[in-house]
Amino acid sequence: MSADIEKLSAMAKYLFESQNLGVIATLGKEFPYCSLIAFAATDDLMHIIFATLRNTRKYSNIKAYPTISMLIDTRSNRVEDFKDAIALTILGIAREAEGEERERLSRIYLARHPYLREFILNPECALMAIEAERYILVNRFQQVMEMDIAGRDIK
């Protein structure tokens, strides 16, 4: 693994461990739609997990157009963010996890968010998995690194 890939992977893991919330953008019929979500990530960085009810706009958007982007960042809404904040955009395909996969991903999600147990046990709740395809990391306001997840190529 190259030093750049290791650096980007380490920064992504740091964000996954230090942040509880992220923003996903789904595609609607006319406009993109953003939603704040609680998330968890798999150790291999390949999947981001979140839960939503099936009667939501985000769920219907994902069913119609499964391409998705997600933003996780460290901003604190202070001037220092211009030099200190880190932002990670994840591009991928979202789908509902079912069966054994849902059980496995539920354990990961609940280890991170045990207070959401009742929510994900709701029969109307879908546990979603974003299959990451590309990470785009920005730090120091304009330093950008990209990583193709499947091939682990860095740009």
C-alpha positions in Angstrom: 0.0 0.0 0.0 1.5 3.4 -1.0 2.1 6.1 1.6 -0.7 8.3 0.0 -3.2 5.4 0.1 -2.3 4.7 3.7 -2.6 8.4 4.6 -6.0 8.8 3.0 -7.2 5.5 4.5 -6.0 6.6 8.0 -7.8 9.9 7.6 -11.0 8.2 6.5 -10.9 5.8 9.4 -10.3 8.8 11.8 -13.4 10.5 10.4 -15.5 7.3 10.6 -14.4 6.9 14.3 -14.7 10.5 15.4 -17.9 11.6 13.7 -21.4 10.2 14.3 -23.3 12.1 11.7 -22.9 12.7 8.0 -24.9 14.1 5.1 -26.0 12.0 2.2 -27.2 13.4 -1.2 -29.7 11.4 -3.1 -31.1 12.2 -6.6 -34.8 13.1 -6.8 -36.9 13.6 -9.9 -36.0 17.2 -10.1 -33.2 18.0 -7.6 -30.7 16.4 -5.3 -31.9 15.9 -1.8 -29.7 16.0 1.3 -30.3 14.2 4.6 -28.5 14.1 7.9 -27.8 10.5 9.0 -26.2 8.5 11.7 -23.7 6.2 10.1 -21.2 3.4 10.7 -18.5 2.1 8.4 -17.0 -1.4 7.9 -13.3 -1.8 8.8 -12.3 -2.4 5.2 -13.7 1.1 4.2 -15.9 -0.6 1.6 -19.4 0.0 3.1 -21.1 2.9 5.0 -24.2 1.8 6.9 -27.2 3.9 7.8 -30.9 3.4 8.7 -34.0 5.0 7.3 -37.7 4.4 7.2 -39.0 3.1 3.9 -41.6 5.9 3.7 -39.0 8.7 3.5 -37.9 10.7 0.5 -34.3 9.5 0.8 -35.4 5.9 0.6 -37.6 6.4 -2.5 -34.9 8.4 -4.1 -32.3 5.6 -3.5 -34.7 3.0 -4.9 -35.2 5.1 -8.1 -31.5 6.3 -8.4 -29.1 4.3 -6.2 -26.1 6.5 -6.9 -25.3 8.5 -3.8 -22.7 10.8 -2.3 -22.0 11.3 1.4 -20.1 14.0 3.2 -18.4 13.6 6.6 -16.4 16.4 8.1 -14.8 17.8 11.2 -16.0 21.4 10.9 -16.9 23.3 14.1 -18.1 26.5 12.4 -15.1 28.5 13.4 -12.6 30.5 11.4 -10.0 27.8 12.1 -12.0 25.4 10.0 -10.5 27.0 6.8 -7.1 25.5 7.7 -8.0 22.6 10.1 -11.2 21.0 8.9 -11.2 17.7 7.0 -14.0 16.7 4.7 -14.5 13.3 3.1 -16.9 12.8 0.2 -17.8 9.2 -0.5 -19.3 8.3 -3.9 -21.0 5.0 -4.3 -24.1 2.9 -4.8 -26.7 2.5 -2.0 -28.9 -0.5 -1.5 -31.0 -2.1 1.2 -29.2 -4.8 3.2 -31.3 -7.9 3.7 -31.1 -11.3 5.3 -27.8 -12.4 6.8 -26.1 -9.2 5.5 -28.6 -7.1 7.4 -27.9 -9.0 10.6 -24.1 -8.6 10.2 -24.3 -4.9 9.3 -26.8 -4.3 12.1 -24.3 -5.5 14.6 -21.7 -3.0 13.3 -24.3 -0.2 13.2 -25.5 -0.9 16.8 -22.0 -1.1 18.1 -21.7 2.5 17.0 -25.2 3.6 17.8 -26.7 1.4 20.5 -29.4 4.0 21.3 -30.9 3.4 17.8 -31.7 -0.3 18.5 -35.5 0.3 18.7 -35.4 2.3 15.5 -33.7 -0.4 13.4 -35.9 -3.1 14.9 -38.9 -1.3 13.5 -40.3 -3.4 10.6 -40.5 -0.2 8.5 -36.8 0.5 8.9 -34.4 -0.3 6.1 -30.8 -0.8 6.9 -28.9 0.7 3.9 -25.4 0.0 2.7 -23.4 2.4 0.6 -20.9 0.4 -1.5 -18.1 3.0 -1.7 -16.5 3.4 -5.1 -14.4 6.6 -4.6 -13.2 8.7 -1.7 -12.4 12.4 -2.1 -10.6 13.9 0.9 -10.1 17.6 1.3 -8.0 19.1 4.1 -6.2 22.4 4.6 -9.0 24.1 2.7 -7.8 23.0 -0.8 -5.5 20.0 -0.5 -7.4 17.2 -2.4 -6.7 13.5 -2.5 -8.9 10.9 -4.3 -8.9 7.1 -3.9 -10.7 4.6 -6.1 -11.9 2.1 -3.4 -12.0 -1.0 -5.6 -8.5 -0.6 -7.1 -7.1 1.5 -4.2 -5.6 3.9 -6.8 -4.9 7.4 -5.5 -5.0 10.6 -7.5 
